Amino acid sequence: MIRRKSYIWFVLLLSLTVLLSACASVPTTRLVSPTQTSVGSPASGTPSSEGLSWLQVFFTNPNPPDNLAHGIDKNVVPLIDGAKSTIDVASFDFNLPSVTNALVNAKKRGVKVRVVVDEVNGNQKLDAIKSAGVETFDALKALQDAKIPVTDGGRSNGLMHDKIIIVDGATLLMGSWNMSHNDTFRNNNNLLEITNPDLIANYQAKLNELFNGKHFGAKAQVGAQKPKLTIDGVQVENYFSPVDNVMDKLVAYVNGAQKSVRFIAFTYTDHRLSDAMIARARAGVTVEGVIENRGASRGALLPLVCAKLPIKVDGNKYTMHHKVIIIDDNTVITGSFNFTNAADTANDDNILVIHSPEIAALYNQEFERLNGIAATPPDSEIVCSKVK
């Protein structure tokens, strides 16, 4: 009887050892809520590019809209709150209370704060949004009351369309995200946080021109100081319109695509870019995209769809505001630059070209998410007989 009990205990102990060993060998998996962005949700504050020490990527997730507790500003305000000496801001739209109040508080701490905005969009008050609990807010008056210098970008020479923040000359924020309620809580956007000093110097030179020289749009003189860099083994390019002929770069990258071209675009009207995409599709390259569902984007939508490319219109009831091209699952082009002739020749805009499969994978996931809720344009809106 004693021997039988010993045998049973031995079997149980052996089974437990095997089970624990098997459990230890199973890899852990990070689960993502389907209501969040597929990688690095701004709601969680988790960066989307954990493998690059100098770069983090964030995507807005305006579903549901007007959710003030889960905005991309949660990743921005702490950087402003931590500023020690300087903050420079350029934003086409500017009315976000959280960022405005953080800038005012920074000024009270003795931080030197400078802001440049578009003279029309930057002066828009944020009206009360009852569903979001937002009261009427005048961001520029708050800056003025705090004696923060504000420069109007003007419109006679094109739009001041940049979206840039530089904190202490050490952290750069850029992308498609304006510092506005809509871009934070309603629109699809991407934001890049960068700590590489050479890239920051490029953007600082541009901001200095806007603040000090007031050379806007067609009068701009400053392009990228170092347009081509290698950062920790990653090739990066940086360009500013209109000085750097940005559209030529986009067309060249599309022409060089060997496998795939994907895009998500707010406004897309430049025929040179659409012609290049159609030509690559006819050469066997997969070309697909999502365009903002409004009239301003119809320019390229018609020829692309009539060329039988799988192009959709976005499903966000507000605005899909990205300006992104992904080439061969390896190269990402992103920034404030819409795919228009005005962006290329008249507006103050900027792009980064990042040659990284890891970063491309992040943007591909954003593309898949938006493409999944996008729709094929109705046949009634596509009249291909009129497209040359």
N, C-alpha and C positions, 0 to 999 in steps of 0.2 A: 504493500500500500504506500509506504514511504517512497519507494523507488518510482512508483507510478506518478505520485504527486510531483516529484522532482523532475520527471520527464516532461510533465505538462508545463511546469514553470519554465523549463528550458525552452520549449517550443514557443511559449508566449513571449519570452524575452527576445528570442531570435526574430520573431515576426515583428515585434515593435522596433527593433534595430533596423530591419530592412525598410519598414515603413518610414521611419524618420530620415533614413538616408535618401529614399526616393523623393520625399518632400523637399529636402535640402537642395536637390538637383534641379527642381522646377524653377525656371526663370520667372522673375516678377514682371508684371505687365502694368503700365500706367493706363488706367481707364480714363476716357474723356467723355464728359457729358455731351449728348447730342445737341443740347441747346447752346453749347459753347463753341468757339472756334475749334477747329480740329487739332490745332497745336497751339500751345502757349496762350491760353485765353487771357486777354487783358483783365477780365474779371478776377482771375486768380492771381494776377501779377506775375505769372510765370513767363520768363523770356522764351521765345520760340527758336532761338539759335544757341543752345547751350554749348555747342562745340567750338564757337569762335569767341575768343576772349575779348575782342574789341568791338563786337557787334551783337546787338539783340534786336529781334524783330517782333513787333506786336501788330495784331489785327483787331479792328473794332468788331464788335458783335452786336449790332443794333436789333436784336430779336429777344425779347420785345423791345420796342423803341422807348425812349424817354426813361430808361432805367438808370437813375442817377447814381445808384450804388455800385454799378458795374461798368463804369466808363474807362476809356483808355487814359483819361486824365489822372487816374489813380497811379499811373506809372510816371507821370510828368511832374505833378505838384511836389512830391518829395525831393526831386532834383532841384527845383526852384527853392524849396524851403532850406535846402542844404547849401545854397550858394554863399560864398564868402566874400567875393569881390565884384564880379561882373555878371550881368545877364543881358544878352542881346536877343531880340525877338523880331522876326519878320513873318507876318501872317496876312494873307489876302482877306479872309474873314476873321473878325475878332470880336467875340462877345461872351466868351465862356467865363462865368463868375469864378470858378475854382482857380483858374490860371490867373485871372486878373487880380483876385485878392492875394494870391501868393506873390505876385510881382509887387503889389503895394506893400505887403509885409516885408519883402526883401528890401525895398527902398527904405523902409523905416529902420531896418537893421544896419543901414549904411552901405548896402550893395548898390553899385552903379548900374542902373537899369535903362536900357534904350529900346524903343519899340518903333517899328515901321509897319504901316498898314496901307491898304488901298483906301483912297479917300472916300469912296462910296461904300463899299462893303464893310470897311472897317468902322464906319460910323453908324452902322445899323444897331439900334437898340434891340435887346432881347425882350420881346413882349411876353406877357404872362402866359405860361403854358399850364393850364389847370391840371391836366392829367399828370404832369411831371412835378407839380408843386413849385414851379419856378415863377418868381415875381419879375416884374419889369426891371431890367438891369441895363444901365448905361456904362459899358466897360470903359469907353474913352474918357468919360467924365470922371470915373474913378481914378484913372491914370493921371488925368489933369489935376485933380484935387491933391494927389500925392506928389505933384511936381515931377512926374516922370516924363522925360522928353519923348514926344511922339512925332514921327515924320510921316507925312502923307506921300504915298507912292505916286499919286497923280495918274492921269489916264491919257494925256496928250501924246505920249510916246509908247503906248501899250500899257498892259496891266502889270502891277507889281504883284506877281502871282506866287511868290515863294512862300514856303511854310518851314521856318527854320527857328530853332532855339539853340543858343550856345551858352553854357553855364561855366563860369570861371575859366574859360578858354580850354576846358578839359573834357567837356561832354557836349556832343552835338546830337540834336534831334532833327530829323528831316523826313520827308515822305510826302504823302498826299493829304495829310491831316491838318486842316485849319483849326485854330483855337476857337472853335465855335460850338454852340449847343448842337446844331444839326450834325456837324462832322463827328462829334463825340458820341452822340446817343441815337442818331438816326441813319447816318450814312456809312457805307462800307469804305474803310480806309486802311492804309498801312503806315506804320511809324517805325523808323529805325533809330536806335540809340547807339552812338558811335563814340569811341574813346581814342581813335587813332589820331595823333597830333598832326600828321600831314594833311589828312582830310579836313580836320578842324581848321587848319590854317587856310585851306582853300575857301571854306565857307566864311571864315572871319574876314578875309580880304574882300569878298563880295559884300558882306554886311557893312563893312567900313565904307565901301563905295556908296551904298544906299544911304547910310546915315550922314556921312561927311560930304561926299561929292554930289549927292542927289542926282546921280546919273541913272535914270530909270529907262527901261525899255530900249527903244532904238538908240538912246544916247549912252547906253552902257559901254564901258570900256574894259572892264575886268572880267576875264574868263577864269578857268581853273588854273591856279599857279602850278600845280603838279597834276596834270590830267590822267597820267597813268602811274599806278603804284602797285607794289607787291607787298601785301600785309600778311605776315605770318604764313607765307606760301600761297595766299589767295590773290589773284590778279583782280584789280579794281580800277575802274575808270570813272572820272568825274567831269561833268561838263555843265556849263551855264549858257542859257540862251539870253540874248541872241548872238552873243560874241562867238560861241564855240560851234555854230552850225550843227545843232543837235540832231535835227531830222536826218541829215546825211549819215550820222552814226547809226540811227535806228534802221534806216533803209539798208545800210551795209550789213548790219547784223542779220536782218531778215534774209537778205540775199545769200548770206553764208550758211543759213540753216541747212543741216543735212538730214535731220530726222523729224523735228517737230517745231512748230511755232504756236504758242498759246498766248492769248492776251485777255485782259480785263480792262475796259476803257470807259471813262466818263464821256469824253467828247473825242470823236474820231472822224475827221473830215479830210485829211491830207491824202490826195490821190497817189502820191509817190509811194507812200507806205502801203496803201491797199493794192496798188499795182504789183509791188514786190511780193506781197503775200499771195496774191493770185498766181503769180509766176512760179513761186516755190511750190504751191499746191499742184500745179500742172506738171511740175517736175517730180512729183511723188512724195513731197514732204507733207506731213499731216499739219493742217492749219485749222485752228478752232478758236473761238473767242466769245466773250460776253460783252455786250455794249449797253450802256445806260439807256433805259427805255424812255427817251424823250426826243423831241424833234431835232434838237441840235446835233444828235448823233446819227441822223439818217444819211449823212453824206457818204460814209464808207459802208454803212450797212447794206445798202442796195447793191453796189457792185460785188461785194463779198458774197452775199446770199445768192445773187444771180449767177455767180460763178460756181454755185452749188457747194459752197463751203459751209460747214456746220457752225453757223453763227447764230447766237441767241440774244434775246433782250433780257435784261436782268429782272429778278422777281422782287426786289426791294420796293415797297410802296413809296419810299422816299428816294434816296439817290445812291447809286453804286458809283463811288467817287475815285476808284483806283485808276492809276495810269501805269500799267504793268505789261511787260512782254517777257515771256519765258522762252528761251531758245535751247533746243536739244537737251532739255532736262539738266542743263549745266550752267546757263547764263541767265541772270535776272536783270532787267532794266526797270528801274522804278524811280519815282520822284514826284515833282509837281507838274511835270511837262505833259500837257494834253497833246493828242496826236493831231495837231492843227497847224496850219501855216502861220497863224497869229502867234502861237506859242514859240515857233521857230524864229520868227523875224521881228516880233514887236514886244513880246512879254518878257519880264524877268522870271525865269524858271530854271530848274536844275534837275539833273538826273545822276544816279549812280548806276554803273554797270558792274555787277558782281559775278565773277566766274567761280561758282561754287555749287557742286551738286547738292550739298546740304541745304544751302539757302534756296536753290531751285526747288527742292522737295517741299520746303515750307510754302512757297508760293504756289506750287502745283496743288497742294492740299487746299489752299484758299480758292484756287480756280475751280477745283472739283466741287467744293461746297457751294460756290455761287452758280456754277454751271448746273448743279443738281436742282436748283430752285428757279432757274431761268426758263424762258419759254421760246419756242420757235416763233418768229414773227408771223402774224396772220397773212394769209395769201392776199387778202384785200389791200394790204399795205405795200406789197411787193409787186411793182409793175416792171418786169424785167425788159419789156420791149422798149422802154424809154432809157435803159441803161446802155451806154455805148461800150 
